[in-house]
């Protein structure tokens, strides 16, 4: 990637990241208009593992596995093994470039029958970038990157219900210390928290034994991030994920699980700004402008969490478009062979991510391998040819061996 300034790095992430979100408002003719917003560090919401990635980017209520740390860490107290870890890797935006990738390590330890601890490390590399100044002068070749590391404690609160709390450190080094408009940049850093719950209960569905589950995870509850002491601070992708699942035991060897995840980004929707007769924003001073519709996006973290449900310029209809949905299924044979598929939907005015996903998995003793593939429904989609690879290791306790 030659002759690319560090500004384009941010533009690449904002325009093509899986976790970019768009909002809409009505123009004078009543037509929907795209009003794109993004957050800092959108890599935090990229599905990192092959199992979730194969089922439409879902996992908040699927049966517990090693990578539950990302989807819903409250599932760990219900996992059947005492210790496990996973290595996940995905080339990212391979349709555009060949050296951007996401690596994800996760692991857990079940302390006893009611509690567990878990942790993960996420590393997002933008490959080698040649930075240039405004006139094309060479500033050198750098390797921008972002990473997060987190730890979580989870515990059963009743026989069927559990909760989890976690903490996360986030570091984003996109500019590699370059100067932008006379301002020296620095890595963005912040701390965030996750709060999750999970419920599961044995059921019968048309005389077929099954397991119903429901999960919720509010992730990345943390401070805003900036790349300089003087630059504006941006929200990180605080996110609500909820959804149910149903696993059916078809017979001794065959199972089928279906699940749905619903997501909502808990950050401000940008307002529609009033214009003067020349079509320019109307300044109010201190870098603020007159708002025609919507709410001022300069809010505190707690305020943003609640107002994000009713701050869209076009009201309730637009708020509903801010929810995206993933649905998937998993066929399991003898707990050793897995076939997965799913679909992800995001409204055309909110980012327009629409894609099918497929995947396979194989488990032998303590070792398992998964792979998934993404098939976009639109042409020239930057997510085309997205692959994810996962290696998982689960170690049984003495009673189960």
Residue pairs with C-beta under 8 A, 6 or more apart in sequence:
1 97
1 99
1 127
1 128
1 129
1 130
2 130
3 130
3 132
3 136
4 129
4 130
4 131
4 132
5 131
5 132
5 133
5 134
6 129
6 131
6 142
6 144
6 174
6 175
6 176
6 178
6 180
7 180
9 126
9 129
9 144
9 174
9 175
10 174
12 93
12 96
12 126
13 20
13 38
13 42
13 43
13 174
14 20
14 36
14 38
14 42
16 93
16 96
16 382
16 383
17 38
17 42
17 43
17 46
18 42
18 45
18 46
18 47
18 353
18 383
19 39
19 42
19 43
19 44
19 45
19 46
19 237
20 36
20 38
20 42
20 351
21 36
21 37
21 38
21 39
21 265
21 322
21 350
21 351
22 34
22 35
22 36
22 37
22 349
22 350
22 351
22 352
23 34
23 35
23 36
23 37
23 269
23 270
23 312
23 313
23 318
23 322
23 349
23 350
24 32
24 33
24 34
24 35
24 314
24 318
24 321
24 349
24 350
25 32
25 33
25 35
25 272
25 293
25 294
25 313
25 314
25 318
26 32
26 33
26 314
27 33
32 349
34 349
35 269
35 270
35 272
35 313
37 267
37 268
37 269
37 270
39 234
39 235
39 236
39 237
39 265
39 267
40 172
40 188
40 224
40 225
40 234
40 235
40 236
40 237
41 146
41 148
41 170
41 172
41 188
41 225
41 236
41 237
42 237
43 102
43 122
43 124
43 146
44 122
44 148
44 170
44 219
44 220
44 236
44 237
45 220
45 237
45 239
46 90
46 92
46 102
46 124
47 53
47 57
47 59
47 70
47 388
48 67
48 70
48 88
48 90
48 102
48 104
48 106
48 122
48 388
49 59
49 67
49 70
49 86
49 88
49 104
49 106
49 370
49 388
49 390
50 88
50 359
50 361
50 370
50 371
50 372
50 388
50 389
50 390
51 59
51 62
51 65
51 67
51 330
51 338
51 340
51 359
51 361
51 370
51 372
51 390
52 58
52 59
52 62
52 67
52 70
52 71
53 90
53 357
53 359
53 372
53 374
53 386
53 388
54 328
54 340
54 341
54 342
54 357
54 358
54 359
54 360
54 361
54 370
54 371
54 372
54 373
54 388
55 62
55 259
55 326
55 327
55 328
55 329
55 330
55 340
55 341
55 342
55 357
55 359
56 261
56 326
56 327
56 328
56 341
56 342
56 343
56 344
56 356
56 357
57 261
57 326
57 342
57 344
57 357
58 71
58 243
58 259
58 260
58 261
58 326
58 327
58 328
58 342
59 67
59 68
59 70
59 71
59 72
59 259
59 261
60 71
60 72
60 215
60 216
60 217
60 241
60 242
60 243
60 261
61 72
61 198
61 213
61 214
61 215
61 243
61 244
61 245
61 259
61 261
62 71
62 213
62 245
62 257
62 259
62 330
63 75
63 211
63 213
63 245
63 247
63 257
64 75
64 76
64 78
64 79
64 80
65 79
65 392
66 84
66 85
66 86
66 106
66 107
66 108
66 392
66 393
66 394
67 86
67 88
67 104
67 106
67 390
67 392
68 75
68 76
68 79
68 108
68 118
69 106
69 107
69 108
69 118
69 119
69 120
69 150
69 152
69 166
70 104
70 106
70 120
71 215
71 217
71 241
72 164
72 196
72 198
72 215
72 216
72 217
72 241
73 118
73 152
73 154
73 164
73 166
73 194
73 196
73 217
74 154
74 162
74 163
74 164
74 196
74 197
74 198
74 215
74 217
75 154
75 162
75 198
75 215
76 108
76 110
76 116
76 118
76 152
76 154
76 162
76 164
77 110
77 113
77 114
77 115
77 116
77 154
77 155
77 156
77 162
78 156
78 162
78 198
78 200
79 108
79 110
79 116
80 396
80 400
81 110
81 394
81 395
81 396
81 397
81 400
82 109
82 110
82 395
82 396
82 397
83 107
83 108
83 109
83 110
83 394
83 395
84 107
84 108
84 392
84 393
84 394
84 395
85 105
85 106
85 107
85 108
85 392
85 393
86 104
86 105
86 106
86 107
86 390
86 391
86 392
86 393
87 103
87 104
87 105
87 390
87 391
88 102
88 103
88 104
88 105
88 106
88 388
88 389
88 390
88 391
89 101
89 102
89 103
89 104
89 388
89 389
89 390
90 101
90 102
90 386
90 387
90 388
90 389
91 98
91 100
91 101
91 386
91 387
92 100
92 101
92 102
92 124
92 386
93 100
93 382
93 383
94 100
94 385
94 386
94 387
95 380
95 381
95 382
95 383
95 384
95 385
96 382
97 127
98 127
99 125
99 126
99 127
99 128
100 124
100 125
100 126
100 127
101 124
101 125
101 127
102 122
102 123
102 124
102 125
103 122
103 123
103 124
103 125
104 120
104 121
104 122
104 123
105 120
105 121
106 118
106 119
106 120
106 121
107 118
107 119
107 120
108 116
108 117
108 118
108 119
109 116
109 117
109 118
110 116
111 117
113 156
114 155
114 156
115 153
115 154
115 155
115 156
116 153
116 154
116 155
117 151
117 152
117 153
117 154
118 151
118 152
118 154
118 166
119 149
119 150
119 151
119 152
120 149
120 150
121 147
121 148
121 149
122 147
122 148
122 149
123 145
123 146
123 147
124 145
124 146
124 147
125 143
125 144
125 145
126 143
126 144
126 145
126 174
127 143
128 141
128 142
128 143
129 141
129 142
129 143
129 144
130 138
130 139
130 140
130 141
131 138
131 139
131 140
131 141
131 142
131 176
131 178
132 138
132 139
133 139
139 178
142 176
143 176
144 173
144 174
144 175
144 176
145 173
146 170
146 171
146 172
146 173
146 174
147 170
147 171
148 168
148 169
148 170
148 171
149 168
149 169
150 166
150 167
150 168
150 169
150 194
151 166
151 167
152 164
152 165
152 166
152 167
152 194
153 164
153 165
153 166
154 162
154 163
154 164
154 196
155 162
155 163
155 164
156 162
157 163
160 199
160 200
160 201
161 197
161 198
161 199
162 197
162 198
162 199
163 195
163 196
163 197
163 198
164 194
164 195
164 196
164 197
164 198
165 193
165 194
165 195
165 196
166 193
166 194
166 196
167 191
167 192
167 193
167 194
168 191
168 192
168 193
168 194
168 220
168 222
169 189
169 191
170 188
170 189
170 190
170 191
170 192
170 222
170 225
170 236
171 187
171 188
171 189
172 187
172 188
172 189
172 225
172 227
173 187
173 188
174 188
174 227
175 185
175 186
175 227
177 184
177 185
177 186
178 185
179 185
180 228
183 228
183 230
183 231
184 228
185 227
185 228
185 231
186 227
186 228
186 229
187 227
188 225
188 226
188 227
189 225
190 222
190 223
190 224
190 225
190 236
191 222
191 223
192 219
192 220
192 221
192 222
192 223
192 236
192 238
193 221
193 222
194 217
194 218
194 219
194 220
194 221
195 217
195 218
195 221
196 215
196 216
196 217
196 218
196 219
197 215
197 216
197 217
198 213
198 214
198 215
198 216
199 213
199 214
199 215
200 211
200 212
200 213
200 214
201 211
201 212
201 213
202 209
202 210
202 211
203 209
203 210
203 211
203 212
203 246
204 210
205 246
205 248
208 248
208 249
208 250
209 248
209 249
210 246
210 247
210 248
210 249
211 246
211 247
212 244
212 245
212 246
213 244
213 245
213 246
213 247
214 242
214 243
214 244
214 245
215 241
215 242
215 243
215 245
216 240
216 241
216 242
217 240
217 241
217 242
218 238
218 239
218 240
218 241
218 266
219 238
219 239
219 241
220 236
220 237
220 238
220 239
221 238
221 301
221 305
222 236
222 238
222 301
223 233
223 236
223 301
224 233
224 234
224 235
224 236
224 301
225 233
225 234
225 236
226 232
226 233
226 234
235 267
235 268
235 301
235 304
237 265
237 267
238 265
238 266
238 267
238 301
238 304
238 305
239 263
239 264
239 265
239 266
240 263
240 264
240 265
240 266
241 261
241 262
241 263
242 261
242 262
243 259
243 260
243 261
243 262
244 259
244 260
245 257
245 258
245 259
245 260
246 257
246 258
246 259
247 255
247 256
247 257
248 255
248 256
248 257
249 255
250 256
253 333
253 334
254 331
254 332
254 333
255 331
255 332
256 329
256 330
256 331
256 332
257 329
257 330
257 332
258 327
258 328
258 329
259 327
259 328
259 329
259 330
260 325
260 326
260 327
261 325
261 326
261 327
262 323
262 324
262 325
263 323
263 324
263 325
263 326
264 308
264 309
264 322
264 323
265 308
265 322
266 304
266 305
266 308
267 304
267 308
268 295
268 297
268 299
268 304
268 307
268 308
268 311
269 294
269 295
269 297
269 308
269 311
269 312
269 313
269 318
269 319
269 322
270 294
270 297
271 291
271 292
271 293
271 294
271 295
271 296
271 297
271 311
271 313
272 291
272 292
272 293
272 294
272 313
273 281
273 282
273 289
273 290
273 291
273 292
274 281
274 282
274 289
274 290
274 291
274 292
275 281
275 282
275 292
276 282
281 289
281 290
282 289
282 290
283 289
283 290
284 290
288 296
288 298
292 313
293 313
293 314
294 311
294 312
294 313
295 307
295 311
299 307
309 319
310 316
310 319
312 318
312 319
312 322
321 347
321 349
321 350
322 350
324 344
324 345
324 346
324 347
324 350
324 351
324 353
325 344
325 345
326 342
326 343
326 344
326 345
327 342
327 343
328 340
328 341
328 342
328 343
328 357
329 340
329 341
329 342
330 338
330 339
330 340
331 338
331 339
331 340
332 338
335 363
336 362
336 363
336 364
337 361
337 362
337 363
338 359
338 360
338 361
338 362
338 363
338 370
339 359
339 360
339 361
340 357
340 358
340 359
340 360
340 361
340 372
341 356
341 357
341 358
341 359
342 356
342 357
343 354
343 355
343 356
343 357
344 353
344 354
344 355
344 357
345 353
345 354
346 352
346 353
346 354
352 378
353 383
354 376
354 377
354 378
355 374
355 375
355 376
355 377
355 381
355 383
356 374
356 375
356 377
357 372
357 373
357 374
357 375
358 372
358 373
358 375
359 370
359 371
359 372
359 373
359 388
360 370
360 371
361 368
361 369
361 370
361 371
362 368
362 369
363 392
366 393
366 394
366 395
366 396
367 391
367 392
367 393
368 390
368 391
368 392
368 393
368 394
369 389
369 390
369 391
369 392
370 388
370 389
370 390
370 392
371 387
371 388
371 389
371 390
372 387
372 388
373 385
373 386
373 387
374 383
374 384
374 385
374 386
374 387
375 384
376 383
376 384
